[in-house]
Structure formats: structure tokens, C-alpha cells
Amino acid sequence: MSIIESDLNMAYPDSMKRKDIETRMAAWDSDSEFIQDVRTRVFVVEQHVPIDLERDGKDPQMIHVLAFAGFKAVGTARMSLEGHIGRVAVIHEYRGNNIGALMMDKLENQALTLPMDWVHLNAQTHAQGFYQRRGYVQEGGIFDEAGIPHIHMKKYIAKSL
């Protein structure tokens, strides 16, 4: 039985929320099982994104971040070396605990070390407000991606002198 099958319907007690949340940079080679578990739960099971679209083969070239509650992976996100952020996912039971913001902070800080001025992403429209509060601005209109309405957004990454 896989991690997904054994934990899919598990409800997390309130005592697990809002404490022991840690984020860290992740390596695809050693952390792919955690990353795929979170993304499968959120995108494939919850949002019905076909697994062949979710698993696009680009992960080995991406910068990844993971969020943990204790020893349980509860969130993940990735960024290309060109500054495209994607696959931002937090397991349903842990949403509302600032995990998305913590992961975005890690990726945006990582972007400061790369030769880029902007980061950008395709936000699901229901999450547009989250990204706007983080300084992202809409660019263009609404479009469909994997059967879900999205909007392209970008953010200027200020460089320290």
C-alpha cells in the first residue's frame, strides 16, 4: 500500500495544525516521494488533473521546496531556473496555516540568488488574491490549464545592493 493509499482519507487532528510546520529546500533525487505524494493528493485526487499532465518530466531540473508538519509532508512548490513558479500545493487539512506563504518565501529568496529580475506563475483564479497580497500582478486574461481557470501573474524581485 502506498503512502497515498494509506493516508488519503486520514483526517488530521486540530492539535497537528499551526505547530511544527517547517519548510526546507528539497532535492528531487531524495525527496521525490514526498513531493509526488502531496501533488497527487492535491492535483490528481482533489482537482482531478490527469496524472500525465501533473507529472510533466520537468521536476529533475526544478528547484523544490517542501513543508512538513512533524514528519508528514503537507506542502510543496517548485521553480524553474528561469523563475517560473508552479505546482504550489498544500494538503487540504493544512490550508490556512500560512504554509503557502512560507514556501513562496523560500522560493522567492532562492530567486534572489539567480540572475533574474522577475518571478512568474500561472495562478488558479481562486488563489489570485493570495498571490496579489504577495505582490504579484496579473498579466493577461484568464485561460484554461488542465481544465482549471488560471491567470498569469508576475512579481519583481528586488535585488539588494
KEKOLDREN-119999 format. One record per residue: residue in three letters; residue number from 1; y, x, z of N, C-alpha, C, CB in turn. Coordinates in nm, 3 decimals, always signed. Each point is the difference from the previous one (the first is absolute). Glycine has a CB too. Layout:
BEGIN
ATOM    aa     i      n_yy      n_xx      n_zz     ca_yy     ca_xx     ca_zz      c_yy      c_xx      c_zz     cb_yy     cb_xx     cb_zz
ATOM   ALA   NUM         Y         X         Z         Y         X         Z         Y         X         Z         Y         X         Z
...
end
This chain:
BEGIN
ATOM    aa     i      n_yy      n_xx      n_zz     ca_yy     ca_xx     ca_zz      c_yy      c_xx      c_zz     cb_yy     cb_xx     cb_zz
ATOM   MET     1    -0.118    +0.086    +0.000    +0.118    -0.086    +0.000    +0.124    +0.090    +0.000    -0.124    -0.188    +0.124
ATOM   SER     2    +0.220    +0.159    -0.211    +0.120    +0.083    -0.010    +0.100    -0.034    +0.110    -0.034    +0.016    -0.247
ATOM   ILE     3    +0.134    +0.068    +0.261    +0.108    -0.026    +0.094    +0.064    -0.135    -0.030    +0.042    +0.247    +0.026
ATOM   ILE     4    -0.023    -0.275    -0.153    +0.065    -0.125    -0.041    -0.084    -0.119    +0.043    +0.107    +0.117    -0.195
ATOM   GLU     5    -0.237    -0.112    +0.166    -0.086    -0.113    +0.033    -0.011    -0.022    +0.151    -0.127    +0.043    -0.210
ATOM   SER     6    +0.119    +0.065    +0.286    -0.020    -0.016    +0.144    +0.126    -0.045    +0.072    -0.174    +0.175    -0.014
ATOM   ASP     7    +0.291    -0.142    -0.038    +0.124    -0.030    +0.071    +0.087    -0.107    -0.066    -0.008    +0.230    +0.079
ATOM   LEU     8    -0.033    -0.280    -0.195    +0.087    -0.086    -0.080    +0.051    -0.120    +0.077    -0.123    +0.075    -0.198
ATOM   ASN     9    +0.039    -0.142    +0.273    +0.041    -0.122    +0.070    +0.034    +0.023    +0.146    -0.141    -0.126    -0.157
ATOM   MET    10    +0.146    +0.250    +0.197    +0.030    +0.031    +0.140    +0.146    -0.030    +0.031    -0.178    +0.177    -0.001
ATOM   ALA    11    +0.202    -0.251    +0.107    +0.136    -0.026    +0.045    +0.037    +0.106    +0.103    -0.022    -0.251    -0.043
ATOM   TYR    12    +0.139    +0.309    +0.028    +0.041    +0.103    +0.092    +0.074    -0.063    +0.117    +0.014    +0.168    -0.188
ATOM   PRO    13    -0.049    -0.132    +0.311    +0.066    -0.059    +0.116    +0.146    +0.043    +0.007    -0.217    -0.003    +0.122
ATOM   ASP    14    +0.300    -0.084    -0.062    +0.143    +0.031    +0.014    +0.022    +0.132    +0.073    +0.049    -0.244    +0.001
ATOM   SER    15    -0.139    +0.280    +0.088    +0.016    +0.124    +0.074    -0.004    +0.123    -0.091    -0.104    -0.111    +0.197
ATOM   MET    16    +0.044    +0.097    -0.317    -0.004    +0.112    -0.095    +0.130    +0.011    -0.078    -0.246    -0.028    -0.018
ATOM   LYS    17    +0.326    -0.077    +0.016    +0.122    +0.002    -0.079    +0.112    +0.070    +0.075    -0.070    -0.213    -0.111
ATOM   ARG    18    +0.163    +0.268    +0.034    +0.123    +0.059    +0.051    -0.022    +0.119    +0.094    +0.100    -0.223    -0.023
ATOM   LYS    19    -0.217    +0.281    +0.019    -0.019    +0.123    +0.075    -0.099    +0.088    -0.074    +0.049    -0.117    +0.219
ATOM   ASP    20    -0.042    +0.243    -0.190    -0.092    +0.095    -0.060    +0.007    +0.002    -0.152    -0.146    -0.032    +0.195
ATOM   ILE    21    +0.260    -0.001    -0.254    +0.016    +0.010    -0.145    +0.049    +0.140    -0.032    +0.050    -0.250    -0.023
ATOM   GLU    22    -0.126    +0.319    -0.058    +0.038    +0.134    -0.043    -0.008    +0.007    -0.151    -0.082    +0.101    +0.216
ATOM   THR    23    +0.177    -0.032    -0.276    -0.005    +0.023    -0.144    -0.013    +0.149    -0.024    +0.139    -0.207    -0.048
ATOM   ARG    24    -0.206    +0.238    -0.060    -0.015    +0.141    -0.038    -0.018    +0.011    -0.150    -0.101    +0.055    +0.224
ATOM   MET    25    +0.137    +0.061    -0.276    -0.028    +0.028    -0.140    -0.152    +0.009    -0.013    +0.224    +0.123    -0.036
ATOM   ALA    26    -0.274    -0.164    -0.079    -0.145    -0.004    -0.021    -0.037    +0.079    -0.124    -0.012    -0.225    +0.112
ATOM   ALA    27    -0.111    +0.267    -0.118    -0.054    +0.071    -0.116    -0.109    -0.086    -0.063    +0.052    +0.228    +0.103
ATOM   TRP    28    -0.043    -0.250    -0.232    -0.097    -0.085    -0.068    -0.143    +0.050    +0.022    +0.175    -0.057    -0.172
ATOM   ASP    29    -0.194    +0.188    +0.165    -0.136    +0.056    +0.013    -0.065    -0.037    +0.132    +0.069    +0.188    -0.146
ATOM   SER    30    +0.006    -0.187    +0.254    -0.059    -0.025    +0.131    +0.025    -0.142    +0.053    +0.027    +0.241    +0.046
ATOM   ASP    31    +0.071    -0.312    -0.101    +0.039    -0.129    +0.055    -0.020    -0.118    -0.095    +0.163    +0.123    +0.135
ATOM   SER    32    -0.229    -0.100    -0.247    -0.011    -0.107    -0.100    -0.071    -0.125    +0.053    -0.004    +0.176    -0.175
ATOM   GLU    33    -0.092    -0.160    +0.264    -0.071    -0.117    +0.053    +0.096    -0.090    +0.080    -0.214    +0.134    +0.009
ATOM   PHE    34    +0.300    -0.073    +0.072    +0.098    -0.077    +0.076    +0.098    -0.069    -0.094    -0.021    +0.161    +0.193
ATOM   ILE    35    +0.071    -0.086    -0.291    +0.099    -0.052    -0.094    -0.060    -0.117    -0.079    +0.108    +0.228    -0.018
ATOM   GLN    36    -0.227    -0.209    -0.037    -0.063    -0.105    -0.079    -0.034    -0.122    +0.085    -0.091    +0.175    -0.152
ATOM   ASP    37    +0.053    -0.155    +0.275    -0.031    -0.113    +0.088    +0.122    -0.090    +0.018    -0.173    +0.140    +0.119
ATOM   VAL    38    +0.286    -0.080    -0.084    +0.123    -0.078    +0.021    +0.041    -0.070    -0.129    +0.073    +0.160    +0.181
ATOM   ARG    39    -0.070    -0.086    -0.290    +0.044    -0.058    -0.127    -0.095    -0.108    -0.051    +0.109    +0.217    -0.053
ATOM   THR    40    -0.237    -0.200    +0.073    -0.094    -0.104    -0.041    +0.022    -0.127    +0.080    -0.167    +0.176    -0.064
ATOM   ARG    41    +0.186    -0.162    +0.193    +0.026    -0.118    +0.084    +0.126    -0.074    -0.045    -0.111    +0.116    +0.192
ATOM   VAL    42    +0.218    -0.042    -0.213    +0.129    -0.062    -0.031    +0.005    -0.047    -0.145    +0.109    +0.145    +0.172
ATOM   PHE    43    -0.135    -0.057    -0.266    +0.021    -0.035    -0.140    -0.116    -0.077    -0.062    +0.141    +0.202    -0.017
ATOM   VAL    44    -0.262    -0.156    +0.037    -0.115    -0.061    -0.067    -0.042    -0.129    +0.071    -0.075    +0.227    -0.075
ATOM   VAL    45    +0.054    -0.221    +0.206    -0.049    -0.117    +0.073    +0.111    -0.102    +0.022    -0.171    +0.143    +0.112
ATOM   GLU    46    +0.283    -0.100    -0.055    +0.107    -0.094    +0.035    +0.079    -0.048    -0.121    +0.015    +0.113    +0.220
ATOM   GLN    47    +0.023    -0.020    -0.309    +0.088    -0.037    -0.111    -0.074    -0.019    -0.132    +0.180    +0.125    +0.115
ATOM   HIS    48    -0.308    -0.105    -0.116    -0.085    -0.025    -0.117    +0.034    +0.087    -0.121    -0.025    -0.231    +0.082
ATOM   VAL    49    +0.069    +0.354    -0.057    +0.024    +0.095    -0.108    -0.137    +0.055    -0.043    +0.235    +0.061    +0.089
ATOM   PRO    50    -0.264    -0.062    -0.218    -0.129    +0.056    -0.044    -0.014    +0.146    +0.043    +0.000    -0.157    -0.197
ATOM   ILE    51    -0.118    +0.192    +0.246    -0.021    +0.135    +0.054    +0.026    +0.107    -0.105    -0.167    -0.094    +0.158
ATOM   ASP    52    +0.139    +0.066    -0.286    +0.024    +0.101    -0.103    +0.150    +0.023    -0.022    -0.216    -0.065    -0.110
ATOM   LEU    53    +0.301    -0.029    +0.143    +0.145    +0.022    -0.006    +0.048    +0.075    +0.125    +0.028    -0.211    -0.137
ATOM   GLU    54    -0.085    +0.177    +0.251    +0.041    +0.065    +0.125    -0.042    +0.147    -0.001    -0.020    -0.219    +0.123
ATOM   ARG    55    -0.096    +0.248    -0.171    -0.050    +0.138    -0.005    +0.028    +0.058    -0.139    -0.181    -0.051    +0.171
ATOM   ASP    56    +0.301    +0.104    -0.186    +0.048    +0.043    -0.132    -0.031    +0.146    -0.034    +0.177    -0.167    +0.026
ATOM   GLY    57    -0.243    +0.240    +0.062    -0.036    +0.138    -0.027    +0.111    +0.101    +0.024    -0.156    -0.089    -0.163
ATOM   LYS    58    +0.273    +0.045    +0.209    +0.113    +0.090    +0.020    +0.008    +0.058    +0.141    +0.120    -0.132    -0.170
ATOM   ASP    59    -0.201    +0.082    +0.261    +0.011    +0.041    +0.140    -0.011    +0.150    +0.027    -0.093    -0.218    +0.051
ATOM   PRO    60    +0.006    +0.293    -0.119    -0.007    +0.144    +0.030    +0.130    +0.075    -0.024    -0.239    -0.012    -0.058
ATOM   GLN    61    +0.326    -0.040    -0.029    +0.127    +0.066    -0.030    +0.116    -0.053    +0.085    -0.082    +0.036    -0.232
ATOM   MET    62    +0.055    -0.127    +0.322    +0.105    -0.065    +0.078    +0.015    +0.060    +0.140    -0.044    -0.208    -0.128
ATOM   ILE    63    +0.160    +0.185    +0.186    +0.027    +0.031    +0.140    -0.030    -0.128    +0.077    +0.181    +0.178    -0.054
ATOM   HIS    64    -0.262    -0.167    +0.159    -0.043    -0.119    +0.075    +0.046    +0.006    +0.144    -0.198    -0.020    -0.150
ATOM   VAL    65    +0.216    -0.097    +0.208    +0.027    -0.014    +0.143    -0.095    -0.106    +0.054    +0.246    +0.068    -0.026
ATOM   LEU    66    -0.288    -0.049    +0.151    -0.086    -0.097    +0.068    +0.060    -0.036    +0.134    -0.203    +0.092    -0.115
ATOM   ALA    67    +0.181    -0.215    +0.157    +0.039    -0.046    +0.133    -0.127    -0.039    +0.075    +0.228    -0.081    -0.082
ATOM   PHE    68    -0.233    +0.119    +0.207    -0.116    -0.030    +0.084    +0.043    -0.072    +0.126    -0.118    +0.201    -0.091
ATOM   ALA    69    +0.034    -0.293    +0.135    +0.008    -0.061    +0.133    -0.123    +0.052    +0.072    +0.130    -0.213    -0.078
ATOM   GLY    70    -0.112    +0.307    +0.166    -0.115    +0.068    +0.058    -0.071    +0.076    -0.110    -0.025    -0.177    +0.179
ATOM   PHE    71    -0.105    +0.149    -0.197    -0.077    +0.068    -0.104    -0.015    -0.085    -0.126    -0.121    +0.122    +0.178
ATOM   LYS    72    +0.188    -0.236    -0.184    -0.015    -0.095    -0.111    +0.116    +0.016    -0.098    -0.122    -0.162    +0.151
ATOM   ALA    73    +0.090    +0.186    -0.278    +0.103    +0.006    -0.105    +0.051    -0.142    -0.023    -0.107    +0.204    -0.110
ATOM   VAL    74    +0.240    -0.223    +0.121    +0.059    -0.133    -0.013    +0.107    -0.007    -0.108    -0.048    -0.037    +0.240
ATOM   GLY    75    +0.085    +0.151    -0.299    +0.100    +0.000    -0.106    -0.009    +0.125    -0.085    +0.148    -0.138    +0.144
ATOM   THR    76    -0.100    +0.126    -0.267    +0.002    +0.115    -0.090    +0.107    -0.022    -0.107    -0.246    +0.045    +0.043
ATOM   ALA    77    +0.289    +0.063    -0.102    +0.094    -0.003    -0.113    -0.015    +0.133    -0.073    +0.165    -0.157    +0.121
ATOM   ARG    78    -0.116    +0.159    -0.246    -0.009    +0.123    -0.078    +0.128    +0.020    -0.080    -0.250    -0.024    -0.013
ATOM   MET    79    +0.269    +0.150    -0.032    +0.117    +0.033    -0.082    -0.041    +0.106    -0.102    +0.160    -0.056    +0.191
ATOM   SER    80    -0.112    +0.039    -0.314    -0.025    +0.101    -0.103    +0.098    +0.116    +0.019    -0.084    -0.177    -0.162
ATOM   LEU    81    +0.057    +0.286    +0.098    +0.089    +0.116    +0.007    +0.132    -0.026    -0.071    -0.199    +0.148    +0.011
ATOM   GLU    82    +0.208    -0.258    -0.085    +0.124    -0.041    -0.067    +0.078    -0.103    +0.084    -0.109    +0.044    -0.221
ATOM   GLY    83    +0.058    -0.077    +0.341    +0.072    -0.089    +0.089    -0.033    -0.147    -0.013    +0.175    +0.163    -0.008
ATOM   HIS    84    -0.283    -0.198    -0.058    -0.039    -0.142    -0.007    -0.089    -0.033    +0.118    +0.016    +0.002    -0.253
ATOM   ILE    85    +0.033    -0.091    +0.340    -0.073    -0.044    +0.119    -0.080    -0.124    -0.037    +0.177    +0.097    +0.157
ATOM   GLY    86    -0.298    -0.105    -0.108    -0.083    -0.116    -0.029    -0.113    -0.015    +0.099    +0.058    +0.024    -0.237
ATOM   ARG    87    -0.134    -0.131    +0.216    -0.117    -0.031    +0.081    +0.035    -0.003    +0.149    -0.147    +0.105    -0.174
ATOM   VAL    88    +0.265    -0.157    +0.206    +0.042    -0.015    +0.139    -0.076    -0.119    +0.056    +0.233    +0.101    -0.042
ATOM   ALA    89    -0.316    -0.077    +0.143    -0.086    -0.105    +0.052    -0.017    +0.013    +0.151    -0.119    -0.008    -0.219
ATOM   VAL    90    +0.130    -0.106    +0.287    -0.026    -0.007    +0.143    -0.097    -0.117    +0.021    +0.230    +0.098    +0.063
ATOM   ILE    91    -0.336    -0.072    +0.011    -0.099    -0.104    +0.029    +0.071    -0.117    +0.068    -0.186    +0.173    +0.022
ATOM   HIS    92    +0.151    -0.293    -0.063    +0.068    -0.123    +0.042    +0.025    -0.008    +0.151    -0.106    -0.111    -0.193
ATOM   GLU    93    +0.008    +0.141    +0.273    +0.012    -0.014    +0.145    +0.103    +0.094    +0.061    -0.236    -0.069    +0.003
ATOM   TYR    94    +0.277    +0.171    -0.078    +0.094    +0.100    +0.052    +0.139    -0.009    -0.060    -0.194    +0.146    +0.036
ATOM   ARG    95    +0.216    -0.242    -0.124    +0.134    -0.015    -0.057    +0.097    -0.045    +0.108    -0.099    -0.057    -0.225
ATOM   GLY    96    +0.224    +0.096    +0.208    +0.102    -0.035    +0.098    +0.011    +0.101    +0.113    -0.039    -0.236    -0.057
ATOM   ASN    97    -0.029    +0.348    +0.043    +0.002    +0.103    +0.103    +0.071    +0.127    -0.045    -0.211    -0.093    +0.087
ATOM   ASN    98    +0.295    +0.083    -0.192    +0.080    +0.112    -0.050    -0.081    +0.107    -0.072    +0.156    -0.044    +0.185
ATOM   ILE    99    -0.282    +0.014    -0.216    -0.087    +0.099    -0.063    +0.048    +0.034    -0.140    -0.193    -0.085    +0.135
ATOM   GLY   100    +0.233    -0.015    -0.213    +0.052    +0.025    -0.134    +0.119    +0.094    +0.003    -0.082    -0.224    -0.070
ATOM   ALA   101    +0.174    +0.201    +0.163    +0.118    +0.085    +0.011    -0.038    +0.143    +0.039    +0.136    -0.201    +0.064
ATOM   LEU   102    -0.230    +0.216    +0.028    -0.044    +0.133    +0.040    -0.061    +0.076    -0.118    -0.041    -0.085    +0.233
ATOM   MET   103    -0.040    +0.017    -0.312    -0.061    +0.065    -0.116    +0.105    +0.035    -0.105    -0.213    -0.125    +0.043
ATOM   MET   104    +0.308    +0.034    -0.067    +0.107    +0.028    -0.097    +0.083    +0.120    +0.046    +0.007    -0.244    -0.066
ATOM   ASP   105    +0.021    +0.253    +0.196    +0.073    +0.116    +0.052    -0.072    +0.130    -0.035    +0.089    -0.142    +0.188
ATOM   LYS   106    -0.220    +0.143    -0.168    -0.079    +0.121    -0.030    +0.011    +0.036    -0.148    -0.159    -0.057    +0.187
ATOM   LEU   107    +0.143    -0.043    -0.274    +0.006    +0.030    -0.144    +0.141    +0.040    -0.044    -0.186    -0.162    -0.037
ATOM   GLU   108    +0.287    +0.095    +0.088    +0.138    +0.035    -0.036    +0.035    +0.140    +0.050    +0.064    -0.243    +0.006
ATOM   ASN   109    -0.109    +0.279    +0.113    +0.023    +0.136    +0.050    -0.073    +0.102    -0.087    +0.027    -0.090    +0.234
ATOM   GLN   110    -0.146    +0.057    -0.278    -0.074    +0.088    -0.090    +0.074    +0.015    -0.132    -0.217    -0.068    +0.107
ATOM   ALA   111    +0.277    -0.042    -0.155    +0.075    +0.004    -0.126    +0.117    +0.097    +0.008    -0.066    -0.238    -0.045
ATOM   LEU   112    +0.124    +0.253    +0.164    +0.111    +0.094    +0.017    -0.041    +0.144    -0.030    +0.095    -0.153    +0.171
ATOM   THR   113    -0.224    +0.183    -0.159    -0.047    +0.137    -0.025    -0.032    +0.024    -0.148    -0.091    +0.004    +0.233
ATOM   LEU   114    +0.093    -0.109    -0.312    -0.032    +0.010    -0.142    +0.128    +0.000    -0.083    -0.221    -0.115    +0.039
ATOM   PRO   115    +0.216    +0.168    -0.160    +0.121    +0.005    -0.083    +0.031    -0.137    -0.064    -0.047    +0.243    -0.046
ATOM   MET   116    +0.095    -0.337    +0.127    +0.035    -0.132    -0.052    +0.119    -0.055    +0.076    -0.238    -0.043    -0.066
ATOM   ASP   117    +0.312    -0.043    +0.001    +0.114    -0.065    +0.064    -0.030    -0.145    +0.036    +0.151    +0.152    -0.126
ATOM   TRP   118    -0.251    -0.212    +0.062    -0.030    -0.142    +0.019    -0.148    -0.020    +0.029    +0.190    -0.060    -0.152
ATOM   VAL   119    -0.219    -0.042    +0.230    -0.136    -0.052    +0.009    +0.006    -0.142    -0.053    -0.064    +0.149    +0.201
ATOM   HIS   120    -0.047    -0.198    -0.253    +0.001    -0.135    -0.056    -0.136    -0.064    +0.021    +0.172    +0.067    -0.171
ATOM   LEU   121    -0.176    -0.198    +0.157    -0.124    -0.074    +0.022    +0.007    -0.135    -0.067    -0.034    +0.118    +0.217
ATOM   ASN   122    -0.082    -0.179    -0.233    -0.011    -0.136    -0.049    -0.038    -0.086    +0.120    -0.067    +0.073    -0.237
ATOM   ALA   123    +0.164    -0.143    +0.292    -0.021    -0.079    +0.122    -0.051    -0.140    -0.034    +0.181    +0.130    +0.115
ATOM   GLN   124    -0.278    -0.176    -0.040    -0.036    -0.141    -0.010    +0.124    -0.077    +0.045    -0.252    +0.041    +0.042
ATOM   THR   125    +0.285    -0.148    -0.111    +0.127    -0.069    +0.027    +0.011    -0.048    +0.144    +0.004    -0.070    -0.237
ATOM   HIS   126    -0.114    +0.034    +0.300    +0.007    -0.045    +0.140    +0.040    +0.114    +0.093    -0.174    -0.172    -0.049
ATOM   ALA   127    +0.161    +0.298    +0.006    +0.036    +0.116    +0.081    +0.135    +0.060    -0.038    -0.243    +0.046    +0.027
ATOM   GLN   128    +0.314    -0.108    -0.119    +0.126    +0.054    -0.048    +0.100    +0.022    +0.114    -0.039    -0.115    -0.218
ATOM   GLY   129    +0.048    +0.023    +0.311    +0.092    +0.013    +0.113    -0.031    +0.122    +0.086    +0.027    -0.247    +0.000
ATOM   PHE   130    -0.154    +0.275    +0.021    -0.041    +0.118    +0.077    +0.057    +0.126    -0.065    -0.211    -0.116    +0.073
ATOM   TYR   131    +0.197    +0.129    -0.204    +0.048    +0.119    -0.070    +0.153    +0.003    -0.007    -0.212    +0.002    -0.133
ATOM   GLN   132    +0.276    -0.118    +0.116    +0.146    -0.004    -0.002    +0.057    +0.050    +0.134    -0.007    -0.193    -0.163
ATOM   ARG   133    -0.054    +0.154    +0.274    +0.045    +0.047    +0.131    -0.015    +0.150    +0.015    -0.062    -0.220    +0.096
ATOM   ARG   134    -0.025    +0.279    -0.176    -0.021    +0.145    +0.002    +0.090    +0.072    -0.100    -0.235    -0.040    +0.071
ATOM   GLY   135    +0.321    -0.034    -0.142    +0.093    +0.062    -0.093    -0.042    -0.001    -0.146    +0.065    +0.139    +0.186
ATOM   TYR   136    -0.173    -0.206    -0.218    -0.043    -0.011    -0.139    +0.081    -0.108    -0.070    -0.233    +0.076    +0.061
ATOM   VAL   137    +0.263    -0.052    -0.189    +0.076    -0.097    -0.078    -0.085    -0.047    -0.118    +0.219    +0.107    +0.069
ATOM   GLN   138    -0.202    -0.232    -0.102    -0.073    -0.060    -0.110    +0.045    +0.060    -0.131    -0.027    -0.213    +0.129
ATOM   GLU   139    -0.068    +0.232    -0.218    +0.030    +0.051    -0.134    -0.083    -0.084    -0.098    +0.049    +0.239    +0.085
ATOM   GLY   140    +0.017    -0.326    -0.159    -0.071    -0.085    -0.095    -0.044    -0.132    +0.061    -0.076    +0.205    -0.117
ATOM   GLY   141    +0.000    -0.279    +0.039    -0.043    -0.132    +0.043    -0.143    -0.001    +0.053    +0.154    -0.095    -0.167
ATOM   ILE   142    -0.199    -0.023    +0.198    -0.135    -0.020    +0.054    -0.102    +0.014    -0.114    +0.090    -0.154    +0.182
ATOM   PHE   143    -0.201    +0.220    -0.153    -0.108    +0.016    -0.095    -0.133    -0.017    +0.072    +0.141    +0.155    -0.141
ATOM   ASP   144    -0.245    -0.177    +0.061    -0.134    -0.021    +0.055    -0.076    +0.132    +0.002    -0.001    -0.238    -0.084
ATOM   GLU   145    -0.063    +0.264    +0.196    -0.089    +0.116    +0.012    -0.122    -0.047    +0.077    +0.194    +0.169    -0.005
ATOM   ALA   146    -0.309    -0.165    -0.056    -0.127    -0.044    +0.061    +0.006    -0.146    +0.045    -0.041    +0.235    +0.074
ATOM   GLY   147    +0.117    -0.317    -0.147    +0.009    -0.141    +0.032    +0.094    -0.032    +0.115    -0.229    -0.020    -0.082
ATOM   ILE   148    +0.309    +0.117    +0.124    +0.092    -0.015    +0.114    +0.141    +0.033    -0.049    -0.182    +0.058    +0.170
ATOM   PRO   149    +0.283    -0.143    -0.138    +0.137    +0.032    -0.042    +0.054    +0.123    +0.074    +0.039    -0.244    -0.049
ATOM   HIS   150    +0.022    +0.333    -0.028    +0.055    +0.125    +0.052    +0.144    +0.018    -0.049    -0.231    +0.103    +0.006
ATOM   ILE   151    +0.301    -0.012    +0.059    +0.134    +0.040    -0.040    +0.010    +0.152    +0.016    +0.101    -0.226    +0.070
ATOM   HIS   152    -0.043    +0.295    -0.170    +0.017    +0.144    +0.010    +0.121    +0.029    +0.089    -0.104    +0.036    -0.231
ATOM   MET   153    +0.087    +0.060    +0.321    +0.107    +0.037    +0.092    +0.006    +0.152    +0.010    -0.028    -0.216    +0.132
ATOM   LYS   154    +0.147    +0.268    -0.099    +0.015    +0.144    +0.015    +0.094    +0.030    +0.116    -0.041    +0.034    -0.245
ATOM   LYS   155    +0.032    +0.089    +0.293    +0.081    +0.045    +0.113    +0.040    +0.145    -0.023    -0.116    -0.162    +0.158
ATOM   TYR   156    +0.243    +0.190    -0.136    +0.049    +0.136    -0.006    -0.042    +0.073    +0.127    +0.196    -0.069    -0.145
ATOM   ILE   157    -0.254    +0.187    +0.128    -0.043    +0.081    +0.112    +0.105    +0.108    +0.020    -0.247    -0.047    -0.043
ATOM   ALA   158    +0.320    +0.040    +0.152    +0.108    +0.095    +0.027    -0.060    +0.135    +0.040    +0.154    -0.188    +0.071
ATOM   LYS   159    -0.104    +0.292    -0.131    -0.043    +0.134    +0.031    +0.096    +0.063    +0.102    -0.105    +0.023    -0.231
ATOM   SER   160    +0.049    +0.045    +0.329    +0.082    +0.070    +0.098    +0.045    +0.134    -0.060    -0.122    -0.112    +0.193
ATOM   LEU   161    +0.243    +0.151    -0.160    +0.050    +0.130    -0.048    -0.019    +0.107    +0.103    +0.166    -0.115    -0.141
end
